[in-house]
Structure formats: C-alpha cells, structure tokens
Amino acid sequence: MVQRDCDVIVIGAGAAGLRAAGELVGAGRRVTLLEARDRVGGRIWTRREPGVAVPIELGAEFIHGHAPVTVNLLERAGSAVIEAADSHYGLEEGQLQHRDDFFAPIRAAMAASDALERADLSLDTFLDQHLAAVLSPEQRQYARMMAEGFDAADTSRASARSIVEEWTGDTLGGGPQSRPREGYESLLEALMAGLTGEGLRLRLQSPVQRVRWSRGSVEVAGEFCGAPFALHAPRAIVALPLGVLQQLAGAHGAVQFMPALAAKRTALAGLASGPVIKLQLLFARAFWETLEQGRYHDAGFFHVPEAEFPTFWTPAPASAPLLVAWAGGPRAKRLAAGAAPADLVCTALESLEHLFGTDVDLESELRAFYYHDWQQDPLSCGAYSYVTVGAQSARTALARPLEDTLFFAGEATDEEEGGTVAGALLSGERAARELLAADGG
Ligand SMILES: Cc1cc2nc3c(=O)[nH]c(=O)nc-3n(C[C@H](O)[C@H](O)[C@H](O)COP(=O)(O)OP(=O)(O)OC[C@H]3O[C@@H](n4cnc5c(N)ncnc54)[C@H](O)[C@@H]3O)c2cc1C
C-alpha cells in the first residue's frame, strides 16, 4: 500500500481552493494545498500603491449582488463592503447622457419572452429573432455590450438561457454592486485566517504537472525549485481554472490526468473561458470630477459602445484619480492580439478622448498604468467562464466527483454564481462537503 502524505490534496489556492481547504482543516483533515504561483488568490490580485487611496485590483473587484458567502467572510474578518456608485453615463450623438434606466427594459423584455422555453439559443439569435420587435437596435447593441463586458462572452456562442437567468437574478438583476473596502485581498486574509494550525501544509511555487488517480488513491506530481515532487492521498480536490483544465495534455502549463478525465469532456466543451482586458489608468488628478461643472463628480460608469474600450469605471463613491478601462469577449481578444500593454494604453486613451473630447490632455495627465494579461497567463488561460448554447448543465457536470476520489471546485463549477468570486467560494464549500460525505462525514 502507498504511504499517504496527507488526507486530501487540494490543487490551486484561489478562492475556491482556499475555501475548500479551510472547510477540510476545520473538519480535522490533514490537507496539502498546492499552488503554482508565489502567492495565494489566483484571479484575485490586489496591489497597493503609496499615495493611491484605493486598492488596485488586477483581477476581481466587485461583489455582484448580495453574495452572502463573500460578505460574511469579510465581516468575520472585520472588513466592510462599500456599495459602488450606480450612476451610468453613455455617449449619445456626441453628448454624454445620464443612462441609469437603460438596462431595466432589456431585462424586462428578456424575462417576458417565452422563446427560450422550447430550446436554448445564442444571445445573438435571441436578440435578433425574438426581441427585435420590443428592443431598439441600440438596446440590442447595449445588451451585446453587457454580455461581452460583464460575461466576457462571445454573443454568437453564449447561452441566452444562462444570460437571462443571470441578468434577471440577484447577481445583476437588482442586487447591489459593491466592493470590499480594503480590496479583495482582505477576503484572502479572511480565508487564510481559517487555515492556521497543524492541519494545513501550503506549498507555493509548486506547479502540478500530473495527477495519477484510481478509486481511493491520488498521486500528484509536480515541481518545486526545479526539483520534482510526488505526494499521495486517498482523495484530492481539483480547484484549477477552467482554461487550465481545457488545455490539451502537453501544452505549456497543462496538467495531465492519468487516466484522462473522459467523463468531463462534454462539460469542458460546453463552457468557455472568456477573455477580458482590465487596464487601470492612474492620472495626476480625477479630471472627470471637475468636467462640465462637476456633472460627473459621482459617476460610476461611462459607456461608449462604438469605442475600442467600451466601458470605463471610476472608484466612486471613493475619490481617487484611477479609471478602469474594460473590454471583454471577442473585442478583448482582438484588442490584445499582438498588442503590448503600452499599445493598449494608447487605445484606451483614444477611447477616453472619444468620451470626454480633447479638452483634457490625457497623455500628460497619465501617471501610470497597471495590467495583467489573464489570457496569456498559463495559470488562468482566460478571465472567467461562461456557458455556451445548449450547455446549461455543464457547470453541474464539471462539478460532479469521480469515483469518490477526485472532487472539483472553481468558479466554473458553480451553478448559481459561476464566473465570480462568490461562485468560487461556494464551489469550494460544496466540494469539501462532498468529500467529507464520501469520507464518512
Ligand atoms: C480581470 C478580472 C476581473 C474580474 N472581476 C471580477 C469581479 O469584479 N467580481 C467577481 O466576483 N469576479 C471577478 N472575476 C472573476 C474571479 O476573479 C474568479 O471567478 C475567481 O477569483 C476564481 O477563483 P478560483 O479559485 O475558481 O480560480 P483561481 O483564482 O484562478 O484559482 C486557481 C488557482 O490554481 C492555480 N493553478 C493553475 N495551474 C496550476 C497548476 N498546474 N498547479 C498548481 N496550481 C495551479 C492558479 O495559480 C490559481 O491560483 C474577475 C476575473 C478577472 C480575471
């Protein structure tokens, strides 16, 4: 019999893996948590810059909807949540107009349609063939922009059922949009606080390369400091990003499962890892707050669908000279193709000029920019997941344990809040629960 190194190996120390490890350690299990990066958090990555009043979030920033799993953890750690400013401005015939009521009629038209009862459709088909009579071309364009921006989705592939469910539910349908006051790193602090003691062995800079498994036995092999390691346990939780699981064996960063995860093939094909460009622009001053007699002082979001970067947001209600330039979906993929970060900054400034005109000398106001390419990063292979047409059961199928031995967590496996930090946390809790049940409670 192979000697066991611990009770459970958890692969990936993002929100999902950390949460799963916390639950298992709390239940008295000895856990080894393996992470390839030199930090925990994965797609949560907060930077602090002296003199900048707000955290700089290279990855997740908002808490979408009420998300009690996230809010409770933050509260337990003594950290607060701040509701984001919800005032939206959009460019109409060259003028920035207040547009807070734009999304509601789109949601209402989607909810009222029965076209999706018979079969799932792509969002494009749903909008153009079933909602053209009730939504203007401009409203349909806005809906596409939302799906690309919020869901990082290609609207010709995205499941309309899944998007309608999300947009009319708590995540986006009416729940608040907020931020952790001290940034998402405070959530990581809260997760790590539950992981002290003998039960956990956290190994950073330890990329996993191979998982050999059979019922009741898992051998995980990887590398630390250039030297190979192998660990054994009766069970493992795989908390890797969707994009990493979708990599073909042999690709850079791919994890090889032996035997291969044949039972997951359909689920993996039904989900997509969407691309996003999130570029933080730090200026000498929050120039938009003083434009047009302070009209945009409290602005949360600026939308300019025809520009390369169609969305910008401010840190409001906090005041800081930081604007986020955001593009998602195919547009993000096209923008990023072959572009150096400095090229993206130039494109973002052009989009900003489109928005605010030429009165502000943006180039001389710019102090710094912050960017991480999540698409090219082999440890994420994309920003976050969305469901493609007809694949509504894919998240549940991806989550299903194999042989009471391999368990699956990660935002892509969460049916309710896929794509988000809350989804990742819930998936970690679920996977830990499933494992404990298989292990006799
Ligand atoms: C730019 C951007 C903005 C976002 N904005 C928001 C937002 O505002 N609100 C929101 O709720 N969500 C947002 N998200 C999504 C959110 O960040 C993710 O859904 C969530 O953090 C995913 O957590 P996870 O644990 O599932 O995956 P991850 O955080 O990716 O964790 C997986 C871990 O596995 C590790 N790993 C990968 N390969 C290996 C290997 N071979 N061996 C060992 N370890 C490995 C990775 O390094 C990583 O740490 C955003 C994401 C991005 C990229």
The ligand as an SDF file (V2000), in Angstrom:
LIG
                    3D

 53 58  0  0  0  0  0  0  0  0999 V2000
   -9.7340   40.8340  -14.7960 C   0  0  0  0  0  0  0  0  0  0  0  0
  -10.7260   40.0640  -13.9710 C   0  0  0  0  0  0  0  0  0  0  0  0
  -11.7520   40.7440  -13.3330 C   0  0  0  0  0  0  0  0  0  0  0  0
  -12.6910   40.0580  -12.5600 C   0  0  0  0  0  0  0  0  0  0  0  0
  -13.6560   40.7620  -11.9140 N   0  0  0  0  0  0  0  0  0  0  0  0
  -14.4700   40.1210  -11.0530 C   0  0  0  0  0  0  0  0  0  0  0  0
  -15.3590   40.8670  -10.2200 C   0  0  0  0  0  0  0  0  0  0  0  0
  -15.4000   42.1060  -10.2750 O   0  0  0  0  0  0  0  0  0  0  0  0
  -16.1590   40.1710   -9.3560 N   0  0  0  0  0  0  0  0  0  0  0  0
  -16.1190   38.8110   -9.2680 C   0  0  0  0  0  0  0  0  0  0  0  0
  -16.8590   38.2270   -8.4540 O   0  0  0  0  0  0  0  0  0  0  0  0
  -15.2650   38.0780  -10.0520 N   0  0  0  0  0  0  0  0  0  0  0  0
  -14.4450   38.7070  -10.9150 C   0  0  0  0  0  0  0  0  0  0  0  0
  -13.5480   37.9980  -11.6530 N   0  0  0  0  0  0  0  0  0  0  0  0
  -13.5910   36.5300  -11.5900 C   0  0  0  0  0  0  0  0  0  0  0  0
  -12.9510   35.9920  -10.2980 C   0  0  0  0  0  0  0  0  0  0  0  0
  -11.6890   36.5770  -10.1400 O   0  0  0  0  0  0  0  0  0  0  0  0
  -12.8510   34.4840  -10.4030 C   0  0  0  0  0  0  0  0  0  0  0  0
  -14.1250   33.9340  -10.6950 O   0  0  0  0  0  0  0  0  0  0  0  0
  -12.3580   33.8220   -9.1030 C   0  0  0  0  0  0  0  0  0  0  0  0
  -11.3310   34.5550   -8.4960 O   0  0  0  0  0  0  0  0  0  0  0  0
  -11.9080   32.4160   -9.4560 C   0  0  0  0  0  0  0  0  0  0  0  0
  -11.4330   31.7300   -8.3250 O   0  0  0  0  0  0  0  0  0  0  0  0
  -10.9840   30.2010   -8.4830 P   0  0  0  0  0  0  0  0  0  0  0  0
  -10.4660   29.7710   -7.1910 O   0  0  0  0  0  0  0  0  0  0  0  0
  -12.0800   29.4420   -9.1280 O   0  0  0  0  0  0  0  0  0  0  0  0
   -9.8080   30.2470   -9.5870 O   0  0  0  0  0  0  0  0  0  0  0  0
   -8.3850   30.9250   -9.4770 P   0  0  0  0  0  0  0  0  0  0  0  0
   -8.4410   32.1430   -8.6650 O   0  0  0  0  0  0  0  0  0  0  0  0
   -7.8610   31.0610  -10.8570 O   0  0  0  0  0  0  0  0  0  0  0  0
   -7.5250   29.8390   -8.6740 O   0  0  0  0  0  0  0  0  0  0  0  0
   -6.9580   28.7180   -9.2970 C   0  0  0  0  0  0  0  0  0  0  0  0
   -5.5360   28.5850   -8.8080 C   0  0  0  0  0  0  0  0  0  0  0  0
   -4.9390   27.4530   -9.4630 O   0  0  0  0  0  0  0  0  0  0  0  0
   -3.5730   27.7740   -9.6820 C   0  0  0  0  0  0  0  0  0  0  0  0
   -3.0030   26.8790  -10.6930 N   0  0  0  0  0  0  0  0  0  0  0  0
   -3.1860   26.9100  -12.0310 C   0  0  0  0  0  0  0  0  0  0  0  0
   -2.4970   25.8970  -12.6160 N   0  0  0  0  0  0  0  0  0  0  0  0
   -1.8560   25.2390  -11.6040 C   0  0  0  0  0  0  0  0  0  0  0  0
   -1.0130   24.1130  -11.5580 C   0  0  0  0  0  0  0  0  0  0  0  0
   -0.6460   23.4480  -12.6600 N   0  0  0  0  0  0  0  0  0  0  0  0
   -0.5360   23.7030  -10.3640 N   0  0  0  0  0  0  0  0  0  0  0  0
   -0.8880   24.3380   -9.2260 C   0  0  0  0  0  0  0  0  0  0  0  0
   -1.6900   25.4250   -9.2060 N   0  0  0  0  0  0  0  0  0  0  0  0
   -2.1920   25.8580  -10.3810 C   0  0  0  0  0  0  0  0  0  0  0  0
   -3.6340   29.2300  -10.1150 C   0  0  0  0  0  0  0  0  0  0  0  0
   -2.3780   29.8510   -9.9980 O   0  0  0  0  0  0  0  0  0  0  0  0
   -4.6760   29.7940   -9.1700 C   0  0  0  0  0  0  0  0  0  0  0  0
   -4.1030   30.3440   -8.0150 O   0  0  0  0  0  0  0  0  0  0  0  0
  -12.5910   38.6470  -12.4340 C   0  0  0  0  0  0  0  0  0  0  0  0
  -11.5530   37.9690  -13.0610 C   0  0  0  0  0  0  0  0  0  0  0  0
  -10.6290   38.6610  -13.8250 C   0  0  0  0  0  0  0  0  0  0  0  0
   -9.5120   37.9080  -14.4810 C   0  0  0  0  0  0  0  0  0  0  0  0
  1  2  1  0
  2  3  1  0
  2 52  2  0
  3  4  2  0
  4  5  1  0
  4 50  1  0
  5  6  2  0
  6  7  1  0
  6 13  1  0
  7  8  2  0
  7  9  1  0
  9 10  1  0
 10 11  2  0
 10 12  1  0
 12 13  2  0
 13 14  1  0
 14 15  1  0
 14 50  1  0
 15 16  1  0
 16 17  1  0
 16 18  1  0
 18 19  1  0
 18 20  1  0
 20 21  1  0
 20 22  1  0
 22 23  1  0
 23 24  1  0
 24 25  2  0
 24 26  1  0
 24 27  1  0
 27 28  1  0
 28 29  2  0
 28 30  1  0
 28 31  1  0
 31 32  1  0
 32 33  1  0
 33 34  1  0
 33 48  1  0
 34 35  1  0
 35 36  1  0
 35 46  1  0
 36 37  1  0
 36 45  1  0
 37 38  2  0
 38 39  1  0
 39 40  1  0
 39 45  2  0
 40 41  1  0
 40 42  2  0
 42 43  1  0
 43 44  2  0
 44 45  1  0
 46 47  1  0
 46 48  1  0
 48 49  1  0
 50 51  2  0
 51 52  1  0
 52 53  1  0
M  END
$$$$
